Amino acid sequence: MVHRSTARPRLATMVAAVAATWPGAPAWALDDPAGATAAPHVVEVIGLTPLPGVGLAREKIPANVQTLDGAEVSGTDGANLPDALNRRLGSVFVNDIQGNLFQPDVSFRGFTASPLLGTPQGLSVYLDGVRINQPFGDVVSWDLIPRAVIATVHLMPGSNPLFGLNTLGGAIALRTRDGLHDPGTSIQLQAGRYGRKDVEVEHGGGNARGWHCYVAGTGYREDGWRDASPSRLGQLFAKVGWQDGRTEIALSAAHARSKLTGNGLQDGRPLERDVASIYTSPDQTRNRSLLLNLAGSQQATDGVQLSGNLYYRRIRTATLNGDMNDDAFDQAVYQPGAAERAALAAAGYTGFPTIGANAANTPFPSWRCIANVLLEDEPAEKCNGLLNRSDSRQQQGGASAQATLSGQIGGRPNQFVLGAAFDASRVDFRQSAQYGYLNPDRSVTPVDFFADGSAFDDDGAPIDARVDLRGRTRTASVFASDTVSIDALDLTLSGRYNRTTVHNRDRIQPGGGPGSLDGDHRFSRFNPAVGATWTVSRALNLYAGYNEGSRTPTAIELGCADPENPCKLPNAMAGDPPLRQVVTKTWEGGMRGTLGGNAHLSAGAFRADNVDDILFVADDAAGFGYFRNVGRTRRQGVELGLDGRAGALSFSAHYTYLDATFRSAELLGGEANSSADEDGNIAIRSGDRIPLVPRHVFKARADWQLTPAWLVEAGVLAVSGATARGNENGAHEPDGTYFVGSGRTSGRAVFDLGTTYESAPRLRFFAQVDNLFDRRYATAAQLNATGLTPEGTFIARPFAAGGDNASVVHATFFAPGAPRTLRAGVRYAFR
């Protein structure tokens, strides 16, 4: 964590705070035109672990650590935490898979933190020392993180073992505000396009005896820029604490409730006509959470600091997803036959087609679906819609403690950290699927028939989407780190041992065996790290390091790992052959320095090799599949950064070259790929690119202080194209009939513009325009079968023509980016 003394300045000041000019700096090195002297030397202290501790100066950490302060996180240019990370931190990019502001996949160096169950997670996220990755699936629900109360963010790259499980590509550590350092009362109101309205209120204060309190609340609602996409969000945060010169203790509580609509990917053909169109609806997620955290630290002696925390967390998530029934893609679902018409009439239905009806003149509703439910005759194939519901209840608690010893060994400065942690969780997960039919607006109306094993597929196997799983997970860890300074050289050696047990019990099919979710799994591993930094001068620092991290398979991966019992995420899970831990080994090296005392630059290279990576392998075009270990994957690249100030102008720029590839030959399911063989498989070769990971990421921002009261800010985010999921071999070639869409996203450059005006010391007005030039673009893509025409009607042949489609159409589905949006607001500080 970043120490308080350095948490408040802007990023450009924090990371460029070295006074000396780089030897040999050119004459155009940035200086204050007013003739001001160079800034004083500032040492930025970064915590080595999620818990508060003494920390180390940035120059002693062998990694390219990036930092944001609270003003940059809650600034007017960003709408939420993922948005701020995407705009301001190098090597970070966002995929809007769900199409909702609060449900993005946040990726760093090709590793992801996602709210979507089943997505391979590779980043760990901490809030005041509490791991935010949820027990079930390691997912990160960004809507449950109180953005308005964040004081600092630091992004620790690499497989740093001190940050525990799931730290494969990096760790994001967040620290919240308190009343001593953030006193005062303020209110902020904001409104914008697409019905956006939000309010933020905060109050903090303390007294001379060391007591302090802080409370903040956020309310947000919008209609959404896509069809049928309203969202609601409420957050409350409170902290009370006490501190003196040697002791600090604080109790915090965070509560959040949300109802989010994320309508996901859409066939690229309808998007060309209407970027706001959706495939099916509804797609709702309701979250409710409570987090209690008691944290403290004690300076026991001049050289010994003790710190720790005790926490409890409760999360309930309910989803309702209206989907296409893939089993109906080859059916003529529009026109009922004679027996079906008779059943409809006997049940009192009217308005159904009788003679001459076909897909063109009677597209909705799906009368054959209703009729076959009445007749109990294959409604699982005649109903073209599904309503998938899930409900998960998670409880989690744990404690961690560490001791930091600062002193000398052999006359050399030395810092030693020793700690331990224990986390326990319980998960209750239920899921079901109800058949229905598609309406003209692509919503799904349910009928009285469920995928509960009473219907059978073409092979005679029961269709059962029900899940009723209870799981318990326990993780115990011990960790240590030692840093010794030898003149200008700092050496760090660290490691962490993790032991995890996963205990799953199936309440539908207990006892184990094929199809049962019962299972007991144990995983353990010691992950080491070693690194060195060399301070050549006060303006140049070199670093290099090697580290290892791991993540254990989650309950959902273990429950969906049997090729003989494929599942459809997030709709079901099946048998559980053992999966191996994912192990990541990361090499990193680079330099950081200053130019003229007012600009900071960095350059580095990294390579992260995953062993036994876990991927969801598609079993057919209908979306069924299973998790399995693949051999090796690699993410490597180069990072460049520059930020600084020149008079009234402050600026930053980041560029990343990212090469993310498979490093072993694999055979994956990919029936929606035109290159698939007769069994629906695609061959992956070593060197093929990992989908959804762009090769180039560039971002730049500039602030111009036009007057003491008026600030203008502009930014650009440019990302190259990437292959779609399902096109892992890069060999998809559309024929325009049965395979449509390119199988990849195009590159994009999106600009934003904002302004802030301080009309009084306590009153601030602001406005922000995102996607300034209204560019149409997509952040992600996936190959899949489609049941709709480009006009949005269901693909099916008239009953008289035989009832079956000649072939299922496969399309490239895209996650469209938001169009131009405008928002404006006012903030008033009462004192």
C-alpha positions in Angstrom: 0.0 0.0 0.0 1.1 3.6 -0.6 2.0 5.4 2.5 -0.1 8.5 3.4 2.7 11.0 3.0 2.8 10.2 -0.7 -0.7 9.3 -1.6 -2.2 12.7 -2.3 -0.1 14.2 -5.2 -1.1 13.6 -8.8 0.4 10.6 -10.6 2.7 12.8 -12.7 4.2 14.2 -9.6 4.4 11.0 -7.7 6.2 9.0 -10.3 8.5 11.8 -11.5 9.6 13.0 -8.1 13.4 12.9 -8.5 15.2 16.2 -8.5 18.4 15.6 -10.3 18.6 15.9 -14.1 19.4 12.7 -16.0 23.1 12.8 -17.0 23.3 13.8 -20.6 19.7 15.0 -20.8 19.1 17.0 -24.0 18.7 20.8 -23.9 14.9 20.5 -24.5 14.4 18.6 -21.2 11.2 19.9 -19.7 11.6 22.7 -17.3 9.2 25.1 -15.7 9.0 28.1 -18.1 8.6 30.4 -15.1 12.0 29.5 -13.9 10.9 27.5 -10.9 13.5 25.2 -9.4 13.2 21.4 -9.8 10.8 19.6 -7.5 12.3 18.3 -4.2 13.2 14.6 -4.1 10.2 12.5 -2.9 10.4 8.9 -2.0 7.2 7.0 -2.9 6.7 4.0 -0.6 4.9 0.9 -1.9 3.6 -1.9 0.2 5.0 -5.4 -0.6 1.9 -7.2 0.5 -1.9 -6.4 0.6 -1.7 -5.6 4.3 -0.3 -2.2 5.5 3.3 -2.3 6.4 6.5 -0.3 6.3 6.8 -0.9 2.6 9.7 -0.1 0.2 10.7 2.8 -1.9 9.5 2.3 -5.5 13.2 2.3 -6.6 13.8 -0.8 -4.5 10.9 -2.9 -6.1 12.0 -5.0 -9.0 8.9 -4.4 -11.1 7.1 -1.7 -13.0 4.6 -0.7 -10.3 1.9 1.8 -11.4 0.0 4.1 -9.0 -3.2 6.2 -9.0 -4.4 8.6 -6.3 -8.0 9.1 -5.4 -8.5 12.2 -7.5 -7.5 10.2 -10.6 -9.8 7.3 -9.8 -12.8 9.5 -9.1 -12.0 12.1 -11.7 -14.7 13.4 -14.1 -13.1 11.5 -17.0 -13.8 8.1 -15.6 -17.2 6.7 -14.8 -16.0 3.8 -12.5 -12.9 2.0 -11.4 -12.4 -0.2 -14.5 -12.8 3.0 -16.6 -10.1 4.8 -14.6 -7.7 1.8 -14.9 -8.3 1.6 -18.6 -7.7 5.3 -19.3 -4.6 5.8 -17.1 -2.6 2.7 -16.5 -0.3 1.1 -19.1 -0.9 -2.4 -20.5 -4.5 -2.3 -19.2 -7.4 -2.8 -21.6 -11.1 -3.6 -21.2 -13.4 -6.0 -23.1 -17.1 -5.0 -22.7 -18.4 -8.6 -23.0 -21.6 -7.9 -21.2 -22.1 -4.4 -22.6 -22.6 -2.9 -19.1 -20.5 -0.2 -17.6 -20.1 -2.2 -14.3 -19.5 -5.6 -15.9 -16.3 -5.4 -18.0 -13.5 -7.8 -18.3 -10.4 -5.9 -17.1 -7.2 -7.2 -18.6 -3.5 -6.4 -17.8 -0.8 -8.0 -20.0 -3.4 -10.4 -21.3 -4.5 -11.6 -17.8 -8.1 -10.9 -16.8 -10.3 -10.0 -13.8 -13.9 -10.6 -14.9 -17.4 -10.7 -13.3 -18.4 -13.5 -15.7 -18.5 -17.0 -14.1 -16.3 -19.4 -16.0 -13.8 -16.8 -17.3 -10.2 -17.8 -16.5 -9.1 -15.3 -13.9 -5.5 -14.1 -13.7 -5.5 -11.0 -11.6 -6.1 -10.6 -7.9 -7.9 -7.6 -6.4 -7.6 -6.4 -2.8 -9.5 -3.8 -0.9 -7.8 -2.7 2.4 -6.1 -6.1 2.5 -9.2 -8.2 1.8 -9.1 -10.3 -1.4 -12.1 -9.2 -3.5 -12.0 -12.2 -5.9 -15.1 -14.2 -4.9 -14.8 -17.8 -3.7 -17.0 -19.2 -6.5 -15.1 -18.8 -9.7 -12.6 -16.1 -8.5 -14.8 -13.5 -10.3 -14.6 -9.8 -9.5 -17.8 -7.9 -9.3 -16.8 -4.3 -10.0 -20.2 -2.9 -9.0 -19.5 -4.0 -5.4 -16.3 -2.0 -5.1 -17.0 1.5 -3.7 -15.2 3.7 -6.2 -16.0 7.0 -4.5 -14.0 6.0 -1.4 -10.8 4.8 -3.0 -7.8 6.8 -1.8 -5.0 5.0 -3.7 -4.6 2.2 -6.3 -1.4 0.5 -7.1 -1.0 -2.2 -9.7 1.7 -4.7 -8.9 2.7 -6.5 -12.1 3.9 -10.1 -12.6 3.2 -13.3 -10.6 4.1 -11.8 -7.3 3.6 -14.6 -4.8 3.1 -12.3 -1.8 -0.3 -11.4 -3.2 -1.5 -15.0 -3.0 -3.6 -17.2 -5.2 -4.7 -16.0 -8.7 -1.9 -13.5 -9.0 -0.8 -14.8 -12.4 -0.4 -11.5 -14.3 -0.6 -8.9 -11.5 -2.4 -7.6 -8.4 -4.6 -4.5 -7.9 -4.4 -3.2 -4.4 -7.0 -0.6 -3.3 -6.9 1.5 -0.1 -9.9 3.5 1.1 -10.2 7.0 2.6 -10.6 7.8 6.3 -11.7 10.8 8.3 -8.2 12.0 9.3 -6.8 12.3 5.9 -10.0 13.1 4.0 -12.0 15.5 6.2 -15.0 17.6 5.1 -18.4 17.1 3.6 -19.3 17.2 -0.1 -22.0 16.3 -2.5 -21.8 15.6 -6.2 -24.6 15.4 -8.7 -24.3 14.2 -12.2 -26.6 13.6 -15.2 -26.0 12.4 -18.8 -27.2 10.9 -21.9 -29.3 7.7 -21.9 -31.0 8.6 -18.6 -27.9 8.6 -16.5 -28.2 10.1 -13.0 -25.9 9.6 -10.1 -25.2 11.2 -6.7 -22.2 10.9 -4.4 -22.2 12.1 -0.8 -19.2 11.9 1.6 -18.3 13.1 5.1 -15.1 12.7 7.1 -13.5 14.1 10.2 -11.4 13.4 13.3 -10.3 15.0 16.5 -7.1 15.7 18.4 -7.4 12.4 20.4 -6.9 10.4 17.2 -10.5 9.3 16.7 -11.8 9.6 13.1 -14.8 8.6 11.0 -15.7 8.6 7.3 -18.9 7.8 5.5 -19.9 7.9 1.9 -22.8 6.9 -0.3 -23.4 6.5 -4.0 -26.6 6.1 -6.0 -26.6 5.4 -9.8 -29.2 4.7 -12.4 -29.4 4.7 -16.2 -31.6 3.5 -19.0 -28.5 2.2 -20.9 -27.5 3.0 -24.5 -28.5 -0.5 -25.8 -32.1 -1.7 -26.1 -33.7 -2.9 -22.8 -30.6 -2.1 -20.7 -31.5 -0.3 -17.5 -29.2 -0.5 -14.5 -29.4 0.5 -10.9 -26.7 0.7 -8.2 -26.4 1.8 -4.6 -23.3 1.7 -2.4 -22.6 2.7 1.3 -19.3 2.8 3.0 -18.4 3.7 6.6 -15.2 3.6 8.6 -14.4 4.5 12.2 -11.0 4.3 13.7 -8.4 5.5 16.1 -4.7 6.2 15.8 -1.8 7.7 17.7 1.9 7.8 17.0 2.4 4.0 17.2 -1.0 2.3 16.8 -3.7 2.5 14.2 -7.0 0.5 14.1 -10.1 0.9 11.9 -13.4 -0.9 11.4 -15.0 -0.5 8.0 -18.2 -1.7 6.5 -19.2 -1.7 2.8 -22.7 -2.5 1.5 -23.8 -2.6 -2.1 -26.9 -3.5 -4.1 -27.2 -3.5 -7.8 -29.5 -4.6 -10.6 -27.5 -4.6 -13.8 -28.5 -5.4 -17.3 -25.8 -6.7 -19.6 -27.2 -7.9 -22.9 -23.9 -9.3 -24.1 -22.7 -10.1 -27.6 -24.7 -9.5 -30.8 -24.5 -10.9 -34.3 -22.4 -8.5 -36.3 -25.1 -8.2 -39.1 -27.8 -6.6 -37.0 -25.2 -4.4 -35.4 -24.4 -2.8 -38.8 -28.0 -1.7 -39.0 -28.5 -0.8 -35.3 -25.6 -0.6 -32.9 -28.0 -0.6 -29.9 -29.7 -3.9 -30.9 -29.5 -7.0 -28.7 -29.6 -10.7 -29.4 -32.0 -11.8 -26.7 -33.3 -10.4 -23.4 -33.5 -10.2 -20.4 -30.0 -10.5 -19.2 -30.1 -9.3 -15.6 -27.7 -9.7 -12.6 -28.7 -8.7 -9.1 -25.9 -8.4 -6.6 -26.1 -7.7 -2.9 -23.0 -7.7 -0.6 -21.8 -6.8 2.8 -18.1 -6.5 3.8 -16.8 -6.0 7.4 -13.1 -5.5 7.9 -11.2 -4.8 11.1 -7.6 -3.8 10.4 -4.8 -2.5 12.5 -1.1 -2.0 12.9 1.2 -1.5 15.8 4.8 -0.1 15.8 6.0 -2.4 18.5 9.5 -1.0 18.5 11.5 1.3 16.3 12.3 -1.6 14.0 9.3 -3.9 14.3 5.8 -3.2 13.0 2.9 -5.6 13.4 -0.2 -5.5 11.2 -3.2 -7.6 10.4 -6.9 -7.8 9.6 -10.0 -9.8 10.3 -12.9 -9.8 7.8 -16.3 -11.2 7.0 -18.0 -11.0 3.6 -21.4 -12.1 2.3 -22.5 -12.0 -1.3 -25.8 -13.0 -3.0 -26.1 -13.0 -6.8 -29.2 -13.8 -8.8 -29.2 -13.9 -12.6 -32.0 -14.1 -15.2 -30.9 -14.7 -18.8 -33.2 -15.0 -21.8 -31.3 -17.0 -24.4 -31.9 -18.8 -27.7 -32.5 -22.6 -27.4 -29.8 -23.9 -29.6 -31.5 -27.2 -30.0 -34.3 -25.5 -32.0 -32.0 -24.0 -34.6 -32.8 -26.7 -37.1 -36.6 -26.8 -36.4 -39.6 -25.3 -38.1 -41.1 -23.7 -35.0 -43.6 -21.2 -36.6 -46.4 -23.3 -38.0 -48.2 -25.9 -35.8 -49.5 -29.1 -37.4 -53.0 -30.5 -37.1 -52.5 -32.3 -33.8 -50.8 -29.2 -32.4 -53.7 -26.9 -33.6 -56.2 -29.3 -32.0 -54.2 -29.2 -28.7 -54.1 -25.4 -28.8 -57.9 -25.1 -29.4 -58.7 -27.6 -26.7 -56.6 -25.5 -24.2 -58.5 -22.3 -25.2 -55.8 -20.6 -27.2 -56.9 -18.4 -30.1 -55.0 -16.5 -32.9 -52.7 -19.3 -33.9 -52.2 -20.0 -37.6 -54.5 -22.5 -39.3 -53.8 -22.6 -43.0 -51.1 -21.1 -45.2 -49.1 -19.8 -42.3 -45.3 -19.7 -42.6 -42.3 -18.0 -41.1 -42.8 -14.9 -43.2 -46.5 -14.2 -42.3 -46.6 -15.6 -38.7 -43.2 -15.3 -37.1 -44.4 -14.9 -33.5 -45.4 -16.2 -31.1 -44.0 -19.7 -31.3 -47.3 -21.7 -31.3 -45.5 -25.0 -31.9 -43.7 -24.5 -28.6 -46.9 -24.0 -26.7 -48.6 -26.9 -28.5 -45.8 -29.3 -27.9 -45.8 -28.5 -24.2 -49.5 -29.4 -24.1 -48.8 -32.6 -26.1 -45.6 -33.3 -24.1 -44.0 -34.0 -27.5 -40.4 -32.7 -27.8 -40.9 -29.2 -26.5 -37.1 -29.1 -25.9 -36.7 -28.9 -29.7 -39.8 -26.9 -30.6 -39.3 -24.1 -28.1 -36.8 -21.5 -29.4 -36.2 -19.7 -26.1 -34.7 -20.5 -22.7 -34.8 -18.6 -19.4 -31.8 -19.5 -17.4 -31.8 -18.6 -13.7 -29.1 -18.9 -11.1 -28.8 -18.0 -7.4 -25.5 -18.1 -5.5 -25.0 -17.3 -1.8 -21.4 -16.9 -0.7 -20.0 -16.4 2.8 -16.3 -15.8 3.4 -14.2 -15.0 6.3 -10.5 -14.9 7.2 -7.6 -13.3 9.0 -4.1 -12.4 8.1 -1.1 -11.0 10.1 2.4 -10.0 9.3 5.5 -8.6 11.1 7.9 -6.2 9.4 11.4 -6.0 10.8 13.6 -3.1 9.7 17.3 -2.9 10.7 20.7 -3.9 9.5 22.4 -7.2 8.8 26.2 -7.1 8.5 26.0 -3.3 8.5 23.6 -3.4 5.5 20.1 -2.0 5.6 17.6 -4.9 5.7 13.8 -5.3 5.7 12.2 -8.6 6.5 8.5 -9.4 6.3 6.9 -12.6 7.7 3.2 -13.3 7.6 0.4 -15.8 7.5 -3.2 -15.9 6.3 -6.3 -18.1 6.4 -9.4 -17.8 4.3 -12.6 -20.0 4.5 -15.7 -19.8 2.3 -19.0 -21.5 1.8 -21.0 -21.4 -1.5 -24.5 -22.4 -2.2 -25.2 -22.4 -6.0 -28.5 -23.2 -7.7 -29.4 -23.0 -11.4 -32.3 -24.0 -13.6 -33.5 -23.5 -17.2 -37.1 -23.0 -18.3 -38.2 -23.3 -22.0 -40.1 -20.5 -23.7 -40.5 -18.7 -27.1 -38.9 -15.7 -28.6 -41.0 -12.5 -29.1 -40.6 -9.8 -31.8 -38.4 -7.7 -29.4 -36.2 -10.7 -28.8 -37.4 -11.2 -25.2 -38.3 -14.7 -24.1 -41.7 -15.6 -22.7 -41.6 -18.8 -20.6 -43.9 -21.8 -20.8 -44.5 -24.5 -18.2 -41.7 -26.8 -19.2 -38.2 -27.1 -17.6 -34.9 -28.6 -18.5 -35.1 -30.9 -15.5 -34.3 -34.3 -17.1 -37.8 -35.0 -18.3 -36.8 -34.4 -21.9 -34.1 -36.2 -24.0 -31.7 -35.2 -26.7 -31.2 -37.0 -30.0 -28.9 -39.6 -28.4 -31.5 -40.4 -25.7 -29.6 -38.6 -22.9 -31.7 -36.5 -20.5 -31.5 -32.7 -20.8 -31.0 -31.5 -17.3 -29.7 -28.0 -16.7 -30.3 -28.0 -12.9 -27.5 -27.4 -10.5 -27.7 -27.5 -6.7 -24.1 -27.4 -5.3 -22.7 -26.7 -1.9 -19.0 -26.0 -1.8 -16.5 -25.2 0.9 -13.0 -23.9 0.3 -10.1 -23.4 2.7 -6.8 -21.8 2.0 -3.9 -21.4 4.5 -0.8 -19.5 3.5 2.6 -18.4 5.0 4.8 -15.9 3.3 8.0 -14.1 3.7 10.2 -11.4 2.0 13.6 -10.0 2.6 15.2 -7.0 1.0 18.9 -6.1 1.6 20.6 -3.0 0.4 24.2 -3.0 -0.7 25.1 0.5 -1.6 23.1 1.3 -4.8 22.0 -2.3 -5.2 18.8 -3.8 -3.6 18.2 -7.5 -3.6 14.8 -9.0 -2.8 14.0 -12.7 -2.1 10.4 -13.7 -1.3 8.0 -16.6 -1.4 4.6 -17.9 -0.3 3.3 -21.4 0.4 -0.4 -22.0 -0.2 -2.5 -25.0 0.7 -6.1 -25.1 -0.6 -8.9 -27.7 -0.2 -12.1 -27.7 -2.2 -15.0 -29.7 -0.9 -18.0 -30.0 -3.3 -21.3 -31.7 -2.6 -24.1 -32.3 -5.2 -27.6 -32.0 -3.7 -29.3 -33.4 -6.8 -27.0 -36.3 -7.6 -25.0 -37.0 -4.5 -22.5 -39.8 -4.0 -20.1 -39.3 -6.8 -20.0 -41.1 -10.2 -20.7 -39.8 -13.7 -22.6 -36.5 -13.7 -22.2 -35.9 -10.0 -20.5 -32.8 -8.6 -19.3 -34.5 -5.5 -15.5 -34.1 -5.1 -12.7 -33.4 -2.6 -9.6 -31.7 -4.0 -6.4 -30.6 -2.4 -3.8 -28.3 -3.9 -0.5 -27.0 -2.5 2.5 -25.1 -3.8 5.4 -22.9 -2.8 5.9 -19.9 -5.2 9.2 -18.1 -5.1 10.4 -14.7 -6.3 13.8 -13.0 -6.7 14.7 -9.6 -7.9 17.2 -6.8 -7.9 17.3 -3.0 -8.5 20.2 -0.8 -9.2 20.0 3.0 -8.6 22.6 4.3 -11.1 21.8 7.9 -10.1 18.9 9.8 -8.5 17.5 10.0 -12.1 18.0 6.4 -13.3 17.0 3.1 -11.8 17.3 -0.4 -13.3 15.4 -3.5 -12.2 15.0 -7.2 -13.0 13.1 -10.0 -11.4 11.7 -13.5 -11.7 8.6 -14.7 -9.8 6.1 -17.5 -9.8 2.3 -17.5 -9.0 -0.4 -20.1 -9.1 -4.2 -20.4 -9.0 -6.2 -23.5 -8.0 -9.1 -24.7 -10.1 -12.3 -23.2 -8.9 -15.4 -25.1 -7.9 -17.1 -24.3 -11.3 -14.1 -25.5 -13.2 -13.8 -28.7 -11.2 -17.5 -29.3 -11.7 -17.3 -28.9 -15.5 -14.3 -30.8 -16.5 -15.6 -34.1 -18.0 -15.7 -34.4 -21.8 -18.3 -37.1 -21.4 -20.6 -34.6 -19.6 -20.2 -31.2 -21.2 -21.9 -28.2 -19.6 -23.2 -24.9 -20.9 -21.8 -22.0 -18.9 -23.2 -20.5 -16.9 -26.1 -22.9 -17.1 -24.9 -26.2 -15.8 -21.9 -28.2 -14.6 -21.1 -31.9 -14.9 -18.7 -34.5 -13.6 -15.3 -33.5 -12.2 -12.1 -35.3 -13.2 -9.2 -33.5 -11.5 -7.6 -30.4 -12.9 -4.1 -29.3 -12.2 -3.1 -25.9 -10.8 -2.2 -23.1 -13.2 1.4 -22.0 -12.7 2.8 -18.8 -14.1 6.5 -18.0 -14.3 7.3 -14.4 -15.1 10.5 -12.7 -16.1 10.6 -8.9 -16.1 13.3 -6.2 -16.5 13.5 -2.5 -17.3 14.4 1.0 -16.3 12.8 4.1 -14.9 14.1 7.6 -14.8 13.5 11.3 -15.1 14.1 14.0 -17.7 14.8 17.5 -16.4 13.2 16.8 -13.1 9.7 17.3 -14.5 9.1 14.3 -16.6 9.3 10.6 -15.9 9.9 7.8 -18.3 10.0 4.0 -18.1 10.8 1.1 -20.4 10.6 -2.6 -19.7 10.1 -6.1 -21.1 8.3 -9.1 -19.6 7.5 -12.7 -20.4 4.9 -14.8 -18.5 4.6 -18.5 -19.3 1.6 -20.4 -18.1 1.8 -24.1 -17.4 -1.4 -26.2 -17.3 -3.5 -23.2 -18.3 -7.3 -23.9 -17.9 -9.5 -23.1 -20.9 -13.2 -23.7 -21.6 -13.2 -26.0 -24.5 -16.3 -25.8 -26.7 -17.9 -29.2 -27.4 -20.3 -28.1 -30.1 -21.7 -24.9 -31.7 -24.5 -24.8 -29.2 -22.1 -23.6 -26.5 -21.7 -26.8 -24.5 -18.2 -27.7 -23.4 -15.9 -28.4 -20.5 -12.8 -27.1 -18.8 -9.5 -28.8 -19.2 -5.8 -28.1 -18.8 -3.9 -27.1 -21.9 -0.1 -27.4 -22.2 1.4 -23.9 -22.3 0.5 -20.3 -23.1 2.7 -17.3 -23.1 2.2 -13.5 -22.7 5.2 -11.4 -23.5 5.9 -7.8 -24.6 7.4 -4.4 -24.2 6.0 -1.5 -22.1 6.9 2.2 -22.6 5.7 5.1 -20.4 6.1 8.8 -20.2 4.5 11.4 -18.1 5.3 14.8 -16.7 4.5 18.5 -16.7 5.5 21.5 -18.8 4.1 24.7 -17.3 0.3 24.6 -17.3 0.3 21.3 -19.3 0.6 17.9 -17.7 0.6 14.8 -19.8 1.0 11.0 -19.9 1.4 8.3 -22.5 1.7 4.5 -22.5 2.4 2.0 -25.2 2.4 -1.8 -24.9 3.4 -4.4 -27.5 1.7 -7.6 -26.3 2.3 -11.0 -27.9 -0.1 -13.6 -26.4 0.2 -17.1 -27.9 -0.4 -20.8 -27.4 2.9 -22.5 -26.9 1.8 -26.1 -27.4 -0.3 -27.9 -30.0 -3.9 -28.4 -28.9 -7.2 -29.8 -30.4 -10.1 -27.7 -29.3 -13.8 -27.8 -30.1 -14.8 -25.1 -32.6 -17.8 -26.1 -34.7 -18.6 -22.4 -35.4 -15.2 -22.0 -37.1 -15.2 -22.6 -40.8 -11.9 -24.6 -40.6 -13.3 -27.2 -38.1 -13.0 -30.8 -39.1 -16.0 -33.2 -39.4 -16.0 -33.7 -35.6 -16.2 -30.0 -35.0 -12.6 -29.6 -33.8 -9.9 -27.1 -34.7 -6.2 -27.7 -34.5 -4.2 -25.1 -32.5 -0.5 -24.8 -33.3 2.3 -23.3 -31.2 2.4 -19.6 -32.0 -1.3 -19.2 -32.6 -2.7 -16.1 -30.9 -4.8 -16.2 -27.7 -8.2 -14.6 -28.6 -9.4 -11.2 -27.3 -5.8 -10.0 -26.6 -4.7 -7.1 -28.9 -1.1 -6.9 -30.0 -0.8 -3.1 -29.6 -2.3 -0.8 -26.8 -1.6 2.9 -26.8 -3.1 5.6 -24.5 -2.4 9.2 -23.9 -3.8 12.0 -21.8 -3.2 15.7 -21.4 -4.5 18.3 -18.8 -4.2 22.0 -19.7 -4.8 24.5 -16.9 -6.1 27.4 -19.0 -6.7 29.6 -16.0 -6.4 29.0 -12.3 -10.1 28.0 -12.3 -10.5 26.3 -15.7 -9.0 22.9 -16.6 -9.4 21.1 -20.0 -8.5 17.4 -20.3 -8.3 15.2 -23.4 -7.4 11.6 -24.0 -7.1 8.8 -26.6 -7.2 5.1 -26.3 -6.0 3.1 -29.3 -6.2 -0.7 -29.4 -5.4 -3.0 -32.3 -7.7 -5.8 -33.5 -7.8 -9.3 -31.9 -9.1 -12.7 -32.9 -12.5 -13.9 -31.7 -13.1 -16.7 -29.2 -13.7 -19.8 -31.3 -11.0 -18.6 -33.8 -8.0 -19.7 -31.7 -6.3 -21.1 -34.8 -6.9 -17.9 -36.8 -8.0 -19.9 -39.7 -11.7 -19.0 -39.9 -12.7 -17.8 -43.4 -16.4 -16.9 -43.8 -18.3 -18.1 -46.9 -21.1 -15.5 -46.5 -23.8 -18.2 -46.3 -23.2 -20.6 -43.5 -20.3 -18.8 -41.9 -20.6 -15.0 -41.7 -18.4 -12.5 -40.0 -14.6 -12.0 -40.0 -13.8 -13.9 -36.8 -11.9 -10.9 -35.3 -12.3 -7.4 -34.1 -10.9 -4.3 -35.9 -8.5 -1.8 -34.4 -10.0 1.3 -32.8 -9.0 4.7 -31.5 -11.4 6.4 -29.2 -11.1 10.0 -27.9 -12.6 11.8 -24.9 -12.8 15.4 -23.9 -13.6 16.9 -20.5 -13.5 20.2 -18.6 -13.7 21.4 -15.0 -14.4 24.9 -13.8 -14.0 26.0 -10.2 -16.4 28.9 -9.8 -15.7 29.2 -6.1 -13.4 27.5 -3.6 -16.0 25.0 -2.8 -18.0 24.8 -6.0 -17.0 22.9 -9.1 -18.7 22.3 -12.4 -17.6 19.6 -14.9 -18.6 18.0 -18.2 -17.3 15.0 -20.0 -17.7 13.7 -23.6 -16.7 10.1 -24.2 -16.2 8.6 -27.7 -15.9 12.2 -29.0 -16.1 11.3 -32.7 -18.9 8.7 -32.2 -16.8 5.9 -33.5 -18.4 2.5 -34.0 -16.2 -0.3 -32.7 -16.2 -3.6 -30.9 -14.1 -4.6 -27.9 -14.5 -8.4 -28.2 -15.9 -11.1 -30.5 -16.9 -14.7 -30.4 -17.9 -17.3 -33.1 -21.2 -19.0 -32.4 -24.3 -20.4 -34.1 -27.1 -17.9 -34.7 -30.8 -18.4 -34.7 -31.7 -15.1 -36.2 -31.6 -13.4 -39.6 -30.0 -10.0 -40.0 -33.5 -8.5 -39.6 -34.0 -10.2 -36.3 -36.5 -13.0 -37.2 -35.9 -16.6 -36.3 -34.2 -18.7 -39.0 -36.6 -21.7 -39.8 -38.1 -23.2 -42.9 -41.9 -23.5 -43.3 -43.3 -26.8 -42.1 -44.4 -27.6 -45.7 -40.8 -27.5 -46.8 -39.9 -30.3 -44.5 -39.2 -28.6 -41.2 -35.4 -28.6 -41.0 -32.9 -26.0 -42.0 -30.4 -27.1 -44.7 -27.6 -25.9 -42.3 -27.1 -23.9 -39.1 -25.7 -20.5 -39.7 -22.6 -19.5 -37.8 -21.8 -15.8 -37.2 -19.3 -13.6 -35.5 -20.8 -12.0 -32.5 -19.4 -8.7 -31.2 -19.4 -6.7 -28.0 -20.2 -3.2 -29.3 -18.6 -0.1 -27.8 -20.7 2.7 -26.4 -21.5 5.6 -28.8 -20.9 9.2 -28.0 -22.0 10.0 -24.5 -22.2 13.3 -22.7 -22.5 13.9 -18.9 -22.2 16.9 -16.7 -22.3 17.6 -13.0 -21.6 19.8 -10.1 -19.7 19.2 -6.8 -20.0 21.3 -3.7 -17.8 21.0 -0.6 -19.4 22.4 2.5 -16.1 22.8 4.4 
